[in-house]
Amino acid sequence: MPQTQQLIDTLKYALKAQKKTYADVARALDLSEASVKRLFGDRNLSLLRLEQVCQLVDLEISDLVQLMNQRAQHITQLSRAQEEEIAGDHILLLVTVCALNRWSLQEILANYRISETDAIHRLARLDRLKIIELLPGNRIKLLISPNFHWIENGPIQQLFHSRLQDDFFNSRFDRQTERLVVVNGMLSKRNNAVLQKKMQRLAREFDELNDEDAGLPLDQRFGVTMVIAMSDWRFGLFSGLQR
């Protein structure tokens, strides 16, 4: 990731740490909140605006760079062997998902039939993988970078494709908390690329909302999986009619 993008992501982290919202930034920059969301979503802040937002959280740009370098030490991706270790142990996978969603040990034990010994053992394995730091009292501190991601078509994604996608799509998507949108059409390569960028922006916004809600009690949050996909339409339904 380019350093300017990392710097802006670090600034978002600093804003969240001081409970500053996009509305606060909008007032400081004399812009609309929608414009601020677009600037951060596109990671497109001028040096002047970067300085102005830094002032909002009492930081110099040099302080921001230092914070960025500290956060850069956190991992962005596991090795294939590490992903295979997680994918091969369903309890470890469950504890990993819970930890990534900022569950405490007590919340894991209260919601799943896992012994405390087994849960702590898995948390210790995540500590060795540098995904978390297991603190005194079995408190969990996440060590992953904000742009942490699973290996593309790696063990975790393959597990999703082979085992979990059927569960995901086994729904009518008719509940208030669900939505399925299927569209098709014909795009140029240029507009295909434009749409892919918008999909990446939406994924970042999902992460931002997830971070925003991380401090809420568990009974006010529920698991959400969002799949964003785009592929060539190969006319499979009409293949027998093609010349």
C-alpha positions in Angstrom: 0.0 0.0 0.0 1.4 3.5 -0.9 2.6 5.5 2.1 0.1 8.3 1.5 -2.7 5.8 1.8 -1.2 4.3 4.9 -0.9 7.9 6.3 -4.6 8.6 5.7 -5.6 5.2 7.2 -3.5 6.1 10.3 -5.2 9.5 10.5 -8.6 7.7 10.5 -7.3 5.5 13.3 -6.3 8.6 15.3 -9.7 10.2 14.7 -11.4 7.1 16.0 -9.1 6.9 19.0 -10.2 10.4 20.0 -13.8 9.8 19.2 -13.9 12.3 16.4 -16.4 11.7 13.6 -16.6 12.7 10.0 -19.0 15.4 11.1 -16.3 16.9 13.3 -13.8 16.8 10.3 -16.4 18.4 8.0 -16.8 21.3 10.4 -13.0 21.7 10.7 -12.6 21.7 6.9 -15.8 23.6 6.1 -17.0 20.8 3.9 -20.1 18.6 3.8 -19.9 15.3 5.6 -20.5 13.5 2.3 -17.4 15.3 0.8 -15.3 14.2 3.8 -16.4 10.6 3.5 -15.5 10.7 -0.2 -12.1 12.2 0.5 -11.3 9.5 3.1 -12.9 6.7 1.0 -10.7 7.7 -2.0 -7.8 8.4 0.3 -7.4 11.7 -1.4 -6.4 14.4 1.1 -4.2 17.3 0.1 -1.2 18.2 2.4 -3.1 21.3 3.6 -6.2 19.3 4.6 -4.1 16.6 6.1 -2.5 19.2 8.4 -5.9 20.6 9.3 -7.3 17.2 10.3 -4.1 16.5 12.2 -4.7 19.7 14.2 -8.2 18.4 15.1 -6.5 15.5 17.0 -3.6 17.6 18.3 -1.0 15.9 16.1 1.8 17.1 13.9 2.4 15.4 10.6 5.6 14.0 12.1 3.6 12.5 14.9 1.3 10.9 12.4 4.2 9.4 10.5 5.6 8.0 13.7 2.2 6.5 14.5 2.0 5.0 11.0 5.4 3.4 11.4 4.4 1.9 14.7 1.2 0.4 13.2 3.1 -0.8 10.1 4.8 -3.4 12.4 1.4 -5.2 12.7 0.9 -8.0 10.2 -1.2 -7.6 7.1 -1.3 -11.3 6.0 -0.4 -14.7 7.3 1.7 -17.3 5.5 0.0 -20.1 3.7 1.2 -22.6 6.4 -0.4 -20.4 9.1 -3.7 -20.2 7.3 -3.6 -23.9 6.9 -3.1 -24.3 10.6 -6.2 -22.2 11.3 -8.4 -23.7 8.5 -7.5 -27.2 9.8 -8.8 -26.7 13.3 -12.5 -25.6 13.4 -12.2 -24.4 17.1 -9.2 -22.4 16.3 -11.0 -20.9 13.2 -14.0 -20.0 15.4 -11.8 -18.4 18.1 -9.9 -16.5 15.3 -13.1 -15.1 13.9 -14.3 -14.1 17.4 -10.9 -12.5 18.2 -10.9 -10.5 14.9 -14.4 -9.2 15.8 -13.0 -8.1 19.2 -14.8 -10.6 21.4 -13.5 -11.2 24.9 -12.8 -14.7 26.2 -15.9 -14.4 28.4 -18.1 -13.6 25.4 -16.6 -16.6 23.5 -17.3 -19.0 26.4 -20.8 -17.5 26.9 -21.8 -18.1 23.3 -20.1 -21.3 22.3 -19.7 -24.8 23.8 -16.0 -24.5 24.2 -14.1 -25.3 27.4 -12.1 -22.5 28.9 -9.0 -24.6 28.6 -9.6 -25.2 24.8 -10.3 -21.5 24.2 -7.2 -20.3 26.0 -5.1 -22.9 24.2 -6.4 -21.5 20.8 -5.8 -17.9 22.0 -2.2 -18.9 22.9 -1.8 -20.2 19.3 -3.1 -16.9 17.9 -0.5 -15.2 20.2 2.3 -17.3 18.6 1.0 -16.4 15.2 1.2 -12.7 16.2 -2.5 -12.1 15.4 -3.2 -11.2 19.0 -1.3 -10.5 22.2 -2.7 -12.5 25.1 -2.5 -10.2 28.0 -2.8 -10.9 31.8 -6.3 -12.1 32.8 -6.6 -13.6 29.3 -7.5 -10.3 27.8 -7.1 -10.1 24.0 -5.2 -7.3 22.1 -5.4 -7.4 18.3 -2.1 -7.1 16.6 -3.2 -7.1 13.0 -3.0 -4.2 10.6 -6.2 -2.4 9.5 -5.6 -3.7 6.0 -5.1 -7.3 7.2 -6.5 -9.8 4.6 -6.5 -13.5 3.9 -4.4 -14.9 1.1 -6.3 -14.7 -2.2 -7.5 -18.2 -3.0 -5.6 -19.3 0.1 -6.7 -21.9 2.6 -9.2 -19.7 4.4 -10.8 -18.5 1.2 -10.8 -22.1 -0.2 -12.6 -23.2 3.0 -15.2 -20.6 2.4 -15.7 -21.7 -1.2 -15.9 -25.4 -0.4 -17.8 -25.4 2.9 -19.3 -22.0 3.8 -20.7 -20.5 0.6 -23.5 -23.0 0.5 -24.5 -21.9 4.0 -24.3 -18.3 3.0 -26.4 -18.5 -0.1 -28.9 -20.9 1.6 -31.2 -17.9 2.3 -34.1 -16.1 0.7 -32.4 -12.8 1.6 -35.8 -11.5 2.6 -35.1 -10.5 6.2 -34.7 -6.9 7.2 -30.9 -7.4 7.8 -30.3 -9.1 4.4 -30.1 -7.9 0.8 -29.2 -9.7 -2.4 -28.7 -7.6 -5.5 -27.9 -9.3 -8.9 -27.4 -7.1 -11.9 -25.9 -7.8 -15.3 -25.0 -5.7 -18.3 -22.1 -4.9 -20.7 -19.3 -2.6 -19.6 -16.2 -1.3 -21.3 -12.8 -2.2 -19.7 -12.6 1.3 -18.4 -15.9 1.3 -16.6 -15.3 -2.2 -15.4 -12.2 -0.9 -13.6 -14.2 2.1 -12.3 -16.7 -0.3 -10.8 -14.0 -2.4 -9.2 -12.6 0.6 -7.5 -16.1 1.5 -6.1 -16.3 -2.1 -4.8 -13.0 -1.7 -3.0 -14.3 1.6 -1.5 -17.4 -0.2 -0.3 -15.3 -2.9 1.4 -13.3 -0.2 3.2 -16.5 1.5 4.4 -17.6 -1.9 5.7 -14.4 -2.1 7.7 -14.8 1.4 9.0 -18.4 0.7 10.2 -17.1 -2.6 11.8 -14.5 -0.6 13.7 -17.0 2.1 14.6 -19.3 -0.6 16.2 -16.5 -2.5 17.9 -16.9 -0.8 21.2 -20.6 -1.6 21.5 -21.8 -4.4 23.8 -22.0 -7.8 22.1 -25.8 -7.9 22.4 -26.0 -4.8 20.2 -23.9 -6.4 17.4 -24.5 -9.4 15.2 -22.4 -11.2 12.6 -22.6 -9.9 9.1 -21.0 -11.4 6.0 -20.9 -9.3 2.8 -19.8 -10.8 -0.5 -18.9 -8.4 -3.3 -18.3 -10.1 -6.6 -18.1 -9.3 -10.2 -17.2 -11.6 -13.0 -17.4 -12.0 -16.8 -20.9 -13.2 -17.9 -20.1 -16.2 -20.1 -23.6 -16.8 -21.3 -23.6 -20.3 -19.7 -27.4 -20.4 -19.7 -27.4 -19.8 -23.5 -24.3 -21.7 -24.5 -26.3 -24.2 -26.6 -27.7 -21.4 -28.7 -24.4 -19.7 -29.5 -23.1 -19.8 -33.1 
